[in-house]
Amino acid sequence: MQEDVNHKDFSSIVILTGAGISAESGIKTFRDHNGLWENHRVEDVASPEGFQRNPSMVYNFYNERRKQLLSKDVQPNKGHFALAQLENDFKGQTTLITQNVDDLHERAGSKNILHMHGELLKMRCQLSNQVFLTKENFDANTKCLCCNKLGTLRPHIVWFGEIPFHMDDIHQALEKCDLFLSIGTSGQVYPAAMFMQVARQHGALTIEINKDPTSNSPLFDKTFHG
C-alpha cells in the first residue's frame, strides 16, 4: 500500500472500521453464520422491542459481552496500532468511524473516534439521555447516577430501528476528506454502506482493505485483500 498511496498527499482522512479489525483480538462477531447473536435472535437482544419484552435477557447479553471485552485475552492488534500511528504521524485531519462497540481503538492510542453504534463500556439513562462509563455489570436493579431510579439504565448501544450516533459529524467528515479507507467491514449495512459513495462524490480516493472481497469491492478506487 505504501507504494501506491502516500498519506502526505492528503489533508483529510476518514477511516471506517468494522468487525474484521477486531476479529484477531479475540472479539467474537455477534452474528453467527446462522444469523444468531451468541445463540440469541437478533431481534431479542438488539431491538427496543426485545428490551421491553425481556430486559433481564438483554442486560445479561451485554454484561457477558462486556466481560469478554475486559478479559486479559482481548487486546488491540497490529491493525489498531497501525491506525493509531497513522493518526499520530499524519499532519492533517484524521477521523476514525467505527461500527465496533469495543474500546480497542482507544486502547491502541487513537483519539478522534466516532462510535456510530455505541459503546459496550457505557450505559445510558433513558430519562435524561446522560451517558456513564461502566466496567461493571448493570441491570434493572442498578440505581441510575442521575435520576436515582431503578430500571432506567440501558446499554449505550444502537439497536435495530434506532438512528446511529454522530451522523452529522460523520457526514461533515466524509464531505471534507480526500482519502476514505474502509477496513474490515462488508459495508453493506446502511447507513455505513453509503459512506464510500458520499466520500467519492466529494472527490475522495476510496480504498477497501479487507480479508476477502465484498460486493462493494468493484466500486472502490483501490482494493487490498488477504
NUDRENLUM-25068 format. One line per 5 residues: number of its first residue (from 1); their letters; for each residue x, y, z of N, C-alpha, C. Coordinates in Angstrom, 1 decimal, always signed. Layout:
BEGIN
NUM) A) X:Y:Z:X:Y:Z:X:Y:Z; ...
//
This chain:
BEGIN
1) MQEDV) +0.8:-1.2:+0.0:+0.0:+0.0:+0.0:+0.9:+1.3:+0.0; +2.0:+1.2:+0.7:+2.9:+2.4:+0.7:+3.4:+2.8:-0.6; +3.5:+1.8:-1.6:+4.0:+2.1:-2.9:+2.9:+2.9:-3.7; +1.6:+2.7:-3.4:+0.6:+3.3:-4.2:+0.0:+4.6:-3.6; +0.0:+4.6:-2.3:-0.7:+5.7:-1.6:+0.2:+6.3:-0.5
6) NHKDF) +0.5:+7.5:-0.6:+1.3:+8.2:+0.4:+0.4:+9.2:+1.1; +0.3:+9.0:+2.5:-0.6:+9.9:+3.2:-0.2:+11.3:+3.2; +1.0:+11.6:+2.8:+1.5:+13.0:+2.8:+0.7:+13.8:+1.6; +0.1:+13.0:+0.7:-0.6:+13.7:-0.4:-2.0:+14.1:+0.0; -2.4:+13.8:+1.2:-3.8:+14.1:+1.6:-3.8:+15.1:+2.8
11) SSIVI) -5.0:+15.7:+2.9:-5.1:+16.7:+4.0:-6.2:+16.2:+5.0; -7.0:+15.3:+4.6:-8.1:+14.8:+5.5:-8.4:+13.3:+5.2; -8.3:+12.5:+6.2:-8.5:+11.0:+6.0:-9.7:+10.6:+6.9; -10.6:+9.9:+6.3:-11.7:+9.2:+7.0:-11.5:+7.7:+6.9; -11.6:+7.0:+8.1:-11.4:+5.6:+8.1:-12.6:+5.0:+8.8
16) LTGAG) -13.2:+4.0:+8.1:-14.3:+3.2:+8.6:-13.9:+1.9:+8.9; -14.1:+1.4:+10.2:-13.7:+0.1:+10.6:-14.9:-0.7:+11.0; -14.8:-2.0:+10.8:-15.9:-2.9:+11.2:-15.4:-4.1:+12.0; -16.2:-5.1:+12.1:-15.9:-6.3:+13.0:-14.6:-7.0:+12.6; -14.2:-6.9:+11.3:-13.0:-7.6:+10.8:-11.7:-7.1:+11.5
21) ISAES) -11.6:-5.9:+11.9:-10.4:-5.4:+12.5:-10.2:-5.9:+13.9; -11.3:-6.2:+14.6:-11.3:-6.7:+16.0:-11.2:-8.2:+16.1; -11.5:-8.9:+14.9:-11.5:-10.4:+15.0:-10.2:-11.0:+15.5; -9.1:-10.5:+15.1:-7.8:-11.0:+15.5:-7.5:-10.7:+17.0; -8.3:-9.8:+17.6:-8.1:-9.6:+19.0:-8.9:-10.5:+19.9
26) GIKTF) -9.6:-11.4:+19.2:-10.4:-12.4:+20.0:-11.8:-11.9:+20.3; -12.3:-10.8:+19.7:-13.6:-10.4:+19.8:-14.5:-11.2:+18.9; -15.5:-11.9:+19.4:-16.4:-12.6:+18.5:-17.3:-11.6:+17.8; -17.5:-11.9:+16.5:-18.5:-11.1:+15.9:-19.9:-11.6:+16.4; -20.8:-10.7:+16.7:-22.0:-11.0:+17.3:-22.8:-12.1:+16.4
31) RDHNG) -22.8:-11.9:+15.1:-23.7:-12.7:+14.3:-23.0:-13.9:+13.8; -23.5:-15.1:+14.1:-23.0:-16.3:+13.6:-23.5:-16.6:+12.2; -23.0:-17.7:+11.5:-23.4:-18.0:+10.2:-24.9:-18.3:+10.0; -25.5:-18.7:+11.1:-26.9:-18.9:+11.1:-27.8:-17.7:+11.4; -27.1:-16.6:+11.6:-27.9:-15.3:+11.8:-28.1:-15.0:+13.3
36) LWENH) -27.7:-15.9:+14.2:-27.9:-15.7:+15.6:-26.8:-14.9:+16.2; -27.1:-14.2:+17.3:-26.1:-13.5:+18.1:-25.9:-14.3:+19.4; -24.8:-15.0:+19.4:-24.5:-15.8:+20.7:-25.7:-16.6:+21.1; -26.3:-17.3:+20.1:-27.4:-18.2:+20.3:-28.7:-17.4:+20.6; -28.7:-16.1:+20.4:-30.0:-15.4:+20.5:-30.4:-14.8:+19.2
41) RVEDV) -31.7:-14.7:+19.0:-32.2:-14.0:+17.8:-31.9:-12.5:+18.0; -31.5:-11.9:+16.8:-31.1:-10.5:+16.8:-32.2:-9.6:+17.4; -33.4:-9.9:+17.0:-34.5:-9.0:+17.4:-34.8:-9.1:+18.9; -34.3:-10.2:+19.6:-34.5:-10.4:+21.0:-33.5:-9.6:+21.9; -32.3:-9.4:+21.3:-31.2:-8.8:+22.2:-30.7:-7.5:+21.6
46) ASPEG) -31.2:-7.1:+20.4:-30.7:-5.8:+19.8:-31.8:-5.0:+19.2; -32.9:-4.9:+19.9:-34.0:-4.0:+19.5:-34.7:-3.5:+20.7; -35.3:-2.3:+20.6:-36.1:-1.7:+21.7:-37.2:-2.7:+22.1; -37.8:-3.3:+21.2:-38.9:-4.2:+21.5:-38.4:-5.4:+22.3; -37.3:-6.0:+21.9:-36.7:-7.1:+22.7:-36.4:-6.7:+24.1
51) FQRNP) -35.9:-5.5:+24.3:-35.6:-5.0:+25.6:-36.8:-4.8:+26.5; -37.9:-4.4:+25.8:-39.2:-4.3:+26.6:-39.7:-5.6:+26.9; -39.6:-6.6:+26.0:-40.1:-7.9:+26.3:-39.4:-8.7:+27.4; -38.1:-8.6:+27.3:-37.3:-9.4:+28.3:-36.0:-8.6:+28.6; -36.1:-7.6:+29.5:-34.9:-6.8:+29.8:-33.8:-7.6:+30.5
56) SMVYN) -34.2:-8.5:+31.3:-33.1:-9.3:+32.0:-32.2:-10.0:+31.0; -32.8:-10.6:+30.0:-32.0:-11.3:+29.0:-31.1:-10.3:+28.2; -31.6:-9.1:+27.9:-30.8:-8.1:+27.2:-29.7:-7.6:+28.1; -30.0:-7.3:+29.4:-28.9:-6.9:+30.3:-27.8:-8.0:+30.4; -28.2:-9.2:+30.5:-27.2:-10.3:+30.6:-26.4:-10.5:+29.4
61) FYNER) -27.0:-10.3:+28.2:-26.3:-10.4:+27.0:-25.2:-9.4:+26.9; -25.5:-8.2:+27.2:-24.4:-7.2:+27.1:-23.4:-7.2:+28.3; -23.9:-7.7:+29.4:-22.9:-7.9:+30.5:-21.9:-8.9:+30.2; -22.3:-10.0:+29.5:-21.4:-11.0:+29.0:-20.5:-10.5:+28.0; -21.0:-9.7:+27.0:-20.1:-9.1:+26.0:-19.1:-8.2:+26.6
66) RKQLL) -19.5:-7.4:+27.6:-18.6:-6.5:+28.3:-17.5:-7.3:+29.1; -17.9:-8.4:+29.7:-16.9:-9.2:+30.4:-15.9:-9.8:+29.5; -16.3:-10.2:+28.3:-15.4:-10.7:+27.3:-14.4:-9.7:+26.9; -14.9:-8.5:+26.6:-14.1:-7.4:+26.2:-13.0:-7.0:+27.2; -13.3:-7.1:+28.5:-12.4:-6.7:+29.5:-11.5:-7.9:+30.0
71) SKDVQ) -11.6:-9.0:+29.4:-10.8:-10.2:+29.7:-9.4:-9.9:+29.3; -8.4:-10.5:+29.9:-7.0:-10.3:+29.6:-6.6:-10.8:+28.2; -7.5:-11.7:+27.7:-7.2:-12.3:+26.4:-7.5:-11.4:+25.2; -8.3:-10.3:+25.5:-8.7:-9.4:+24.4:-7.8:-8.2:+24.5; -7.0:-7.9:+23.5:-6.1:-6.8:+23.4:-6.1:-6.2:+22.0
76) PNKGH) -5.7:-4.9:+21.8:-5.6:-4.4:+20.5:-4.6:-5.2:+19.6; -4.8:-5.2:+18.3:-3.9:-5.9:+17.5:-3.1:-4.9:+16.6; -2.3:-5.5:+15.7:-1.5:-4.6:+14.8:-2.3:-3.6:+14.0; -3.5:-4.0:+13.6:-4.3:-3.1:+12.8:-4.7:-1.9:+13.6; -5.1:-2.1:+14.9:-5.5:-1.0:+15.8:-4.3:-0.1:+16.0
81) FALAQ) -3.1:-0.6:+16.2:-1.9:+0.2:+16.5:-1.5:+0.9:+15.2; -1.7:+0.3:+14.1:-1.3:+1.0:+12.8:-2.1:+2.2:+12.6; -3.4:+2.1:+12.9:-4.3:+3.3:+12.7:-4.0:+4.4:+13.7; -3.7:+4.0:+14.9:-3.3:+5.0:+15.9:-2.0:+5.7:+15.5; -1.0:+4.9:+14.9:+0.2:+5.5:+14.4:+0.0:+6.5:+13.3
86) LENDF) -1.0:+6.1:+12.4:-1.3:+7.0:+11.2:-1.9:+8.3:+11.8; -2.8:+8.2:+12.7:-3.3:+9.4:+13.3:-2.3:+10.3:+13.9; -1.3:+9.7:+14.6:-0.2:+10.4:+15.3:+0.7:+11.0:+14.3; +1.0:+10.3:+13.2:+2.0:+10.8:+12.2:+1.4:+11.8:+11.2; +0.1:+11.7:+10.9:-0.5:+12.5:+9.9:-0.6:+13.9:+10.3
91) KGQTT) -0.3:+14.8:+9.5:-0.3:+16.3:+9.8:-1.7:+16.9:+9.6; -2.5:+16.2:+8.8:-3.9:+16.7:+8.6:-4.9:+16.2:+9.5; -6.1:+16.1:+9.1:-7.3:+15.7:+9.9:-7.5:+14.2:+9.7; -7.6:+13.5:+10.8:-8.0:+12.0:+10.7:-9.2:+11.8:+11.5; -10.2:+11.2:+10.9:-11.5:+10.8:+11.6:-11.7:+9.3:+11.5
96) LITQN) -11.8:+8.7:+12.6:-12.0:+7.2:+12.7:-13.4:+6.9:+13.0; -14.2:+6.4:+12.1:-15.5:+6.0:+12.3:-15.5:+4.5:+12.5; -16.0:+4.0:+13.6:-16.1:+2.6:+13.8:-17.5:+2.1:+14.1; -17.8:+0.9:+13.5:-19.0:+0.2:+13.7:-18.9:-0.7:+15.0; -17.7:-0.8:+15.5:-17.5:-1.7:+16.6:-17.8:-1.0:+17.9
101) VDDLH) -18.3:-1.8:+18.9:-18.7:-1.2:+20.2:-17.6:-1.5:+21.2; -16.5:-2.1:+20.8:-15.4:-2.3:+21.8:-14.5:-1.0:+21.9; -13.5:-1.0:+22.8:-12.7:+0.1:+23.0:-11.2:-0.1:+22.6; -11.0:-1.0:+21.6:-9.7:-1.4:+21.2:-9.0:-0.3:+20.5; -9.7:+0.5:+19.7:-9.0:+1.7:+19.1:-8.5:+2.6:+20.1
106) ERAGS) -9.3:+2.9:+21.1:-8.8:+3.8:+22.2:-7.6:+3.2:+22.9; -7.6:+1.9:+23.2:-6.5:+1.3:+23.9:-5.2:+1.3:+23.1; -5.4:+1.3:+21.8:-4.2:+1.4:+20.9:-3.7:+2.8:+20.8; -4.5:+3.8:+21.1:-4.0:+5.2:+21.1:-4.7:+6.1:+20.2; -5.7:+5.6:+19.4:-6.5:+6.5:+18.6:-7.3:+7.4:+19.4
111) KNILH) -7.5:+8.7:+19.0:-8.2:+9.7:+19.8:-9.5:+10.2:+19.1; -9.4:+10.5:+17.8:-10.5:+11.1:+17.2:-11.5:+10.0:+16.6; -12.3:+9.4:+17.5:-13.1:+8.3:+17.2:-14.6:+8.6:+17.3; -15.3:+8.1:+16.3:-16.8:+8.2:+16.4:-17.4:+6.8:+16.4; -18.0:+6.5:+17.5:-18.6:+5.1:+17.7:-20.0:+5.2:+17.2
116) MHGEL) -20.3:+4.9:+16.0:-21.6:+5.1:+15.4:-22.6:+4.1:+16.0; -22.2:+3.0:+16.5:-23.1:+2.0:+17.0:-23.1:+1.9:+18.6; -22.4:+2.9:+19.2:-22.4:+2.9:+20.7:-21.2:+2.2:+21.2; -21.2:+2.1:+22.6:-20.0:+1.5:+23.2:-20.4:+0.6:+24.4; -19.8:-0.6:+24.4:-20.1:-1.6:+25.4:-19.8:-1.1:+26.9
121) LKMRC) -18.8:-0.2:+27.0:-18.4:+0.2:+28.3:-19.1:+1.5:+28.7; -20.3:+1.7:+28.2:-21.1:+2.8:+28.6:-22.6:+2.4:+28.8; -23.3:+3.1:+29.7:-24.7:+2.9:+29.9:-25.4:+4.2:+29.8; -26.7:+4.2:+29.5:-27.4:+5.5:+29.3:-28.7:+5.5:+30.0; -29.0:+6.6:+30.6:-30.3:+6.8:+31.3:-31.3:+7.1:+30.2
126) QLSNQ) -32.4:+6.4:+30.3:-33.5:+6.5:+29.3:-34.3:+7.8:+29.5; -34.2:+8.4:+30.7:-35.0:+9.6:+31.0:-34.2:+10.8:+30.6; -32.9:+10.9:+31.0:-32.2:+12.1:+30.7:-31.2:+12.0:+29.5; -31.0:+10.8:+29.0:-30.0:+10.5:+28.0:-28.6:+10.8:+28.4; -28.3:+10.9:+29.7:-27.0:+11.0:+30.2:-26.3:+9.7:+30.0
131) VFLTK) -25.0:+9.8:+29.7:-24.2:+8.5:+29.4:-23.1:+8.4:+30.5; -22.9:+7.2:+31.0:-22.0:+6.9:+32.0:-21.0:+5.8:+31.7; -19.8:+5.9:+32.0:-18.8:+4.8:+31.8:-19.1:+3.7:+32.8; -19.0:+2.5:+32.4:-19.1:+1.4:+33.3:-18.3:+0.2:+32.8; -17.6:-0.5:+33.8:-16.9:-1.7:+33.5:-17.6:-2.9:+34.3
136) ENFDA) -18.6:-2.5:+35.0:-19.3:-3.5:+35.8:-20.6:-3.9:+35.2; -21.2:-5.0:+35.7:-22.5:-5.5:+35.3:-23.5:-4.5:+35.8; -24.6:-4.3:+35.0:-25.7:-3.5:+35.5:-27.0:-4.1:+34.9; -28.1:-3.8:+35.6:-29.4:-4.3:+35.2:-30.5:-3.5:+35.7; -31.7:-4.0:+35.8:-32.9:-3.2:+36.2:-32.8:-2.8:+37.7
141) NTKCL) -31.9:-3.5:+38.4:-31.8:-3.2:+39.9:-30.6:-2.3:+40.2; -30.0:-1.7:+39.1:-28.9:-0.7:+39.3:-29.5:+0.7:+39.3; -29.2:+1.4:+40.4:-29.7:+2.8:+40.5:-29.0:+3.7:+39.6; -29.7:+4.5:+38.9:-29.1:+5.4:+37.9:-28.4:+6.6:+38.7; -27.3:+7.0:+38.1:-26.5:+8.0:+38.8:-27.1:+9.4:+38.7
146) CCNKL) -28.0:+9.6:+37.7:-28.5:+11.0:+37.6:-29.9:+11.1:+38.1; -30.8:+10.1:+38.0:-32.1:+10.2:+38.5:-32.4:+9.4:+39.7; -31.4:+8.6:+40.1:-31.6:+7.7:+41.4:-32.7:+6.8:+41.3; -33.1:+6.4:+40.1:-34.2:+5.5:+39.9:-33.7:+4.1:+39.4; -34.5:+3.1:+39.6:-34.2:+1.8:+39.1:-34.8:+1.5:+37.8
151) GTLRP) -34.2:+0.7:+37.0:-34.7:+0.3:+35.7:-34.7:+1.4:+34.6; -34.0:+2.5:+34.8:-33.9:+3.5:+33.7:-32.7:+3.4:+32.9; -31.7:+2.5:+33.3:-30.4:+2.4:+32.5:-30.6:+1.3:+31.4; -29.9:+1.6:+30.3:-29.9:+0.7:+29.2:-28.5:+0.7:+28.6; -28.1:-0.4:+27.9:-26.8:-0.4:+27.2:-26.7:+0.8:+26.2
156) HIVWF) -25.6:+1.4:+26.2:-25.4:+2.6:+25.2:-25.0:+2.0:+23.9; -25.9:+1.2:+23.3:-25.8:+0.5:+22.0:-26.9:+0.9:+21.1; -26.6:+1.1:+19.8:-27.6:+1.4:+18.9:-28.2:+0.1:+18.4; -29.5:+0.0:+18.7:-30.2:-1.2:+18.3:-30.9:-1.0:+16.9; -31.4:-2.2:+16.4:-32.0:-2.1:+15.1:-33.3:-1.2:+15.2
161) GEIPF) -33.5:-0.3:+14.2:-34.6:+0.6:+14.3:-34.2:+1.9:+14.9; -33.0:+2.0:+15.4:-32.5:+3.3:+16.1:-31.5:+4.0:+15.1; -31.4:+5.3:+15.3:-30.5:+6.1:+14.4:-29.1:+6.0:+15.0; -28.1:+5.6:+14.2:-26.7:+5.6:+14.7:-26.3:+7.0:+15.2; -25.3:+7.0:+16.1:-24.8:+8.2:+16.7:-23.9:+9.0:+15.7
166) HMDDI) -23.7:+10.2:+16.0:-22.7:+11.1:+15.3:-22.9:+11.3:+13.8; -24.1:+11.1:+13.3:-24.3:+11.1:+11.9:-24.0:+12.5:+11.2; -24.3:+13.6:+11.9:-23.9:+14.9:+11.4:-22.4:+15.1:+11.3; -21.7:+14.7:+12.3:-20.2:+14.8:+12.3:-19.6:+13.8:+11.2; -20.2:+12.7:+11.1:-19.7:+11.7:+10.1:-19.9:+12.3:+8.7
171) HQALE) -21.0:+12.8:+8.4:-21.2:+13.4:+7.0:-20.3:+14.6:+6.8; -20.1:+15.4:+7.8:-19.2:+16.5:+7.6:-17.8:+16.0:+7.2; -17.3:+15.0:+8.0:-16.0:+14.5:+7.7:-15.9:+13.8:+6.3; -16.9:+13.1:+5.9:-16.9:+12.5:+4.6:-16.9:+13.5:+3.5; -17.6:+14.6:+3.7:-17.6:+15.6:+2.6:-16.3:+16.4:+2.5
176) KCDLF) -15.5:+16.4:+3.5:-14.3:+17.1:+3.5:-13.1:+16.3:+3.2; -13.2:+15.0:+3.4:-12.0:+14.1:+3.2:-11.5:+14.0:+1.8; -10.2:+13.7:+1.6:-9.7:+13.4:+0.3:-9.2:+11.9:+0.2; -9.3:+11.2:+1.3:-9.0:+9.8:+1.3:-9.9:+9.1:+2.3; -10.6:+8.0:+1.7:-11.5:+7.2:+2.5:-11.0:+5.8:+2.6
181) LSIGT) -10.8:+5.2:+3.8:-10.4:+3.9:+3.9:-11.5:+3.1:+4.6; -11.9:+1.9:+4.0:-12.8:+1.0:+4.6:-12.1:-0.3:+5.0; -12.1:-0.6:+6.3:-11.2:-1.6:+6.8:-12.0:-2.6:+7.6; -12.0:-3.9:+7.2:-12.6:-5.0:+8.0:-14.1:-4.9:+8.1; -14.8:-4.4:+7.0:-16.2:-4.3:+7.0:-16.8:-4.6:+5.6
186) SGQVY) -17.9:-5.2:+5.5:-18.5:-5.5:+4.2:-19.1:-4.2:+3.7; -19.4:-3.3:+4.5:-20.0:-2.0:+4.1:-21.4:-2.2:+3.4; -22.1:-3.2:+3.8:-23.4:-3.5:+3.2:-24.6:-3.0:+4.1; -24.3:-2.7:+5.3:-25.4:-2.3:+6.2:-25.5:-0.7:+6.2; -26.7:-0.2:+6.0:-26.9:+1.2:+6.0:-27.0:+1.7:+7.4
191) PAAMF) -26.5:+3.0:+7.7:-26.0:+4.0:+6.7:-24.6:+3.8:+6.3; -23.8:+2.9:+7.0:-22.4:+2.8:+6.6:-22.2:+2.5:+5.2; -23.1:+1.8:+4.6:-23.0:+1.4:+3.2:-22.8:+2.5:+2.2; -23.3:+3.7:+2.6:-23.3:+4.9:+1.7:-22.1:+5.8:+2.0; -21.3:+5.5:+3.0:-20.2:+6.4:+3.3:-19.2:+6.5:+2.2
196) MQVAR) -18.8:+5.4:+1.6:-17.8:+5.4:+0.5:-18.4:+6.3:-0.7; -19.7:+6.1:-1.0:-20.2:+6.9:-2.1:-20.2:+8.4:-1.8; -20.5:+8.7:-0.5:-20.5:+10.2:-0.2:-19.1:+10.7:-0.3; -18.1:+10.0:+0.2:-16.7:+10.5:+0.1:-16.3:+10.6:-1.4; -16.7:+9.6:-2.2:-16.3:+9.6:-3.6:-16.9:+10.8:-4.3
201) QHGAL) -18.2:+11.0:-4.0:-18.9:+12.1:-4.7:-18.2:+13.5:-4.4; -17.5:+13.6:-3.3:-16.9:+14.8:-2.9:-15.4:+14.8:-3.3; -15.0:+13.8:-4.1:-13.7:+13.8:-4.7:-12.6:+13.0:-4.0; -13.0:+12.2:-3.0:-12.0:+11.4:-2.2:-11.6:+10.2:-3.0; -10.3:+9.8:-2.8:-9.8:+8.5:-3.2:-10.4:+7.5:-2.2
206) TIEIN) -10.9:+6.4:-2.7:-11.5:+5.4:-1.8:-10.8:+4.1:-1.9; -10.5:+3.5:-0.7:-9.7:+2.3:-0.7:-10.4:+1.3:+0.3; -10.5:+0.0:-0.1:-11.0:-1.0:+0.7:-9.9:-2.0:+1.1; -9.8:-2.2:+2.4:-8.8:-3.2:+3.0:-9.6:-4.2:+3.8; -9.6:-5.4:+3.2:-10.4:-6.4:+3.8:-9.8:-7.8:+3.6
211) KDPTS) -10.2:-8.8:+4.4:-9.7:-10.1:+4.3:-10.1:-10.7:+3.0; -11.4:-10.5:+2.7:-12.0:-11.1:+1.4:-12.7:-10.0:+0.6; -12.8:-10.1:-0.7:-13.5:-9.1:-1.4:-15.0:-9.1:-1.0; -15.6:-7.9:-1.2:-17.0:-7.7:-0.8:-17.8:-7.4:-2.1; -19.1:-7.3:-2.0:-19.9:-6.9:-3.1:-19.7:-5.5:-3.5
216) NSPLF) -19.1:-4.7:-2.6:-18.8:-3.3:-2.9:-17.4:-3.1:-3.5; -16.6:-4.1:-3.5:-15.2:-4.0:-3.9:-15.0:-3.3:-5.2; -15.8:-3.7:-6.3:-15.6:-3.1:-7.6:-15.9:-1.6:-7.6; -16.5:-1.0:-6.6:-16.8:+0.4:-6.5:-15.7:+1.2:-6.0; -14.7:+0.6:-5.3:-13.6:+1.3:-4.7:-12.5:+1.6:-5.8
221) DKTFH) -11.8:+2.7:-5.6:-10.7:+3.0:-6.5:-9.6:+2.0:-6.4; -9.3:+1.6:-5.1:-8.2:+0.6:-4.9:-8.7:-0.4:-3.8; -8.3:-1.7:-4.0:-8.7:-2.7:-3.0:-7.4:-3.5:-2.6; -7.4:-3.8:-1.3:-6.3:-4.7:-0.8:-6.9:-5.8:+0.0; -6.8:-7.0:-0.5:-7.5:-8.2:+0.1:-6.4:-9.2:+0.5
226) G) -6.8:-10.0:+1.6:-5.9:-11.0:+2.0:-5.4:-10.8:+3.5
//
